[in-house]
Amino acid sequence: MAFWKRQKGLNTKVEKPAGSWALIVQVVPGDGGPSRSLQIAATEAKPSNPKFPGSRYVVEGCEIYAIPLSALREPVDPKSPSADVPAKLKAGDRLQVTVNNEAADKEQLTLNVGVIAQPVLPPPAATYGLATLQRVDAAVGTTLFATAPLPQAIEYPDLLSDLVAGHVRRRGMFLWPFAGNGPAGADSGHAFGFLVKVDRTGGGQLPSAKADFEKSES
């Protein structure tokens, strides 16, 4: 998430909002009941302020912030201040993230995020296989194979600019560890593998010659 200031008009640039901004995280139960404030693990909170209840964290405009669900904690119980209780979230709850300028009460932004049971990330509609040269290039084998795999990591090339534009680009990183087989996997200068891809329409990419195989980077 990020927040910024921008004047109305075409091709106007984003600016860093003035003031002292703080972030508050609350959870609104899906089955009803009052909202409650949450804390962020391993993050120093600002001193308590009766005007702004809940744990508050310093944030600045034009900066990117990520809050993993695993980092959210229930408020500290005075009876057991050393207890570390993960946030009790369930599908149907809503997280309410609010940033406000403590120098101006009317300057406040709120983001509501729904909590779901499974991540909404459509897998690629394709089958992938890593074809590797074996037996001193006399044969080709399938070292790895996966159908519609999900990426192990997701990168954002320019997240702040994309948020401003209203369209976020993502780049999936598929990290598939495996042991090399023979000289092709051990020699960085030797032709090694080719990534075979076949989509649901039957189209794809296949190696047509040994020159198509890439060298190992390890």
N, C-alpha and C positions, 0 to 999 in steps of 0.2 A: 504494500500500500504506500501511497504518497499523497501529499497535499501541496498546493501551491496557490499563488495569486496570479490572475491574468485579467488584463483589461479587455472589455468587449471590443470586437472588431476583427477584421481579417488579418491573419499573419502576425498577430501580437505575440510577444514572447512571454513565457512564464517568469514570475518573479518570486523571490523568497518572501513570505509574509513577515511583516514586522510583529514584534511582541514576544511574549513568553508563552510557548505552547506546551500543553500537557496532554497525555493520552490516558484514557481510562477504558478498561475492558470489562464488560458485563455480559452475563448470560441470562437470556430470557427463556424460562422453561417452556417447552412445547405443550405440556399438559396443563398450563396455567400456573398461577402463582406469581409472586413478586420476583423481579430481577435481582440478581446479586452480583456484587463486584468480584472480579478475579484478579489474581496477582500473576506476575511473570517471573518464572524462576531465574535465578542468577542475574537479575537486573535490579539495580538500585532504584527504589521508589523515592519520590519527593516527600518532604515532611508533610504530615497530615494537615489538612485545611478544612475546617467545618463548612466553608463555602462550597467546597468541591469534595463530596464524600467519595470514599473508595481509594484504592491505590492509584497514584498518578505517576506517570513516567515522562521525562523530558523528551520532546521530539522537536525536530526542526523541519521547516518547509523545504521542498525540492530535494528531499532525501528519501531513499527507498527503505522501507521497514518490512520485515517478515516476522511473523509470530507463529511458531509451530504450535499445534494443539498440545503436543506433549510438554510444552513449556508452561502451560497455564496451570495455576494452582488455586485451590480454594483459600479463602481468607484465613489468616492465622487465628487459631482459637486461643484466647487468653489463658485457658486452663492448661494448654500444652503448646507453648509458643515454639518449641523446637520441632513440632510435627510438620512433615512435608506431605501434604495431601494433594494428589493430582486432581485437576478439575473434573467434576462428575458431569460429563456431557453424554448426551444420548441423542439418537436420531430424532429430529423434530425440534430440537432446541435451536435458538438463534443467538449468535454472538453479536454484540453491539459494541463497536469500536468507535469511540468519540475522541476527537481532538478539539480543544478549546483554547482560546487566547485568554489567559488569566488576567490580562490587562483590559480586556473588552468583553463583557459578558455576552454580547450578541454575536460575536465571532466564534461560531461553533459548527463543526462538521461531524456527521454521524454516518457510519457504514454498518449495515446489517448483513450478516452472513449466516446462511442456513447450515446446520449440521446434518449430514447424511450418513447412512450406514456404510456405503461404499463410495470410493472416489469416482467422479464423473470424468473419465479420461478415455475417450474412444481409442481402442487399439488400432494400429494400422491394418487395413484389410489386405494383407499380403502374407506370403510365406517366405521365410529367409533361410538360407543355408550357406555355410562357409565351406566352399570346395577347396581342398588343399592338395598340393602335389605330394605324392608319397612314392616310396621305393625308387628313390633317385630319379624322380620325374617320370617313372614308367607307368604310374597309375594316379588316379584322382579319387580321393575319398571325401566323405562328408564329416567334417570335424564337429560342426555345430549345426543345429536345426531347430527352428521355432516357427510356430504359426501364430500370427497376430500378437507378437510380443509387446509388452509395455516397456518403455525406456527406464533405465535405472536412474537417470538424472535428467533434469530439464533445465536448459539454459535460456536466458532472455537476452538477446543481443543488445537492446537499448530500451530497458524497461520504463524508465522515466518518460522518455519521449513517446513511447508507445501508449502509456497511460494518458498522456496529454492528448494524443491523437484519437484515443478511444478504440484502438485496435492493437492488442498485445500479440506480438510474434513469439513463438516458442520453438526451441530446437531440442529434439530428443537425443539423448546420448545413450547408446546401447553398449554397456560394458560387460563383455562376455569373456571371462578368463578361461583359459584352457592351456594344456601342456602341448608344446610343439612335438612333432613326430618326425624324426630324422633330420637330415642336414638342412632341409628347407626351413624348419622352424628354429634352428640354432644359428644359422648363418644369415646375418642381416643383409648381405648382398645377394642372396639367393631368392629367385622367384618363389613365392610361398602360397598365397591364397587368392581366391576370388569370391566376392559376395554375390550369391545367386538370389534373385528376387523374382517371385511370381505372384501377380496380383489376382484378384478374384475373377477378372475377365480372361485370364489365361496368358496375358502379356507379361513380359519380364525381361530380365537380362541374364544371358548365359555366356560363358567364355567360348570363344571360337578358336583360340590359339594359345599356346603357352605364353606368348607375349602379353596376354591380357591379365595374367596373374601378377599381383602386387608383391613387392618385397616386404619382408618382415621388418617392423620398426623396433623390435625388442633386442 
